[in-house]
């Protein structure tokens, strides 16, 4: 059995997939399998994946007809044959030692033969402004986790999970409900008596594209946390998510004002972008985001 299989759910990701694959192929510890799950793309996503598959034996393309991140993630992780599985979003870039650190955790030290079944890390937004400030704020937010430790859930852009544990929890996930995919996994792991470990060294870079949509178009997504808590009938989480919802929606509004005029290509703010539609060739439509980015 190989060591690490990585699943990449992808829907219309021609603008991001190549760089995501490049980062995964440049790891200090080679990844055994990289599985791109084409979730019904209408752009060049599948073509790009096939081109990489022809060049690199570790990359392969599979298809999932049922739309949504839940179904695409399930398909990718189910196809993995390694002892450790991982999910990475197509718009996410991982550091060169990401795989090495993840494998080390599960083969020695704290992750070996313990109840830690999943591993996650922090993430920044590579196409957002003020990267250095983002890093400083992220480091402050770790607090007690600055040296690593238990955390309540995995983080969606990139995480690891033991294959044997995935097979135990997969049928208890809420794939057909509009829940947050990562929180759904975290709560399900907890029900099975497993824990998630947070490693600050696993710093990945994702996209801020969701936050460039107007806040009222993100209300449905913002409700995902409350829906997840209700799906799990977790009263404590329901209360927490209910209190958090107004703050979250206000945060969406703040980040929209900050990120919408930001042009990450030129690294400048351009206020006229408030009046322009988002580039459909590089960003999903909100309806597609609702299906894929939960």
Secondary structure, DSSP 8 states (H G I E B T S, - for coil): --SEEEEEEESS-TTTHHHHHHHHHT-SS--SEEEEEE-S-SSSHHHHHHHHHHH-TTEEEEE--S-SHHHHHHHHHHH--SSEEEEE-TT-EE-TTHHHHHHHHHHSGGGTTSSEEEEE--EEETTSS-HHHHHHHHHHHHGGGTT-EEESS--TTEEEEEHHHHHHHGGGS-TTS---HHHHHHHHHHHTT-EEEE-TT--EEE--GGGGS-GGGGHHHHTHHHHHHHHTT-HHHHHHHHHHHHHHHHHHHHHHHHHTTEETTTTEE-GGGGGS---TTTS--HHHHHHH--
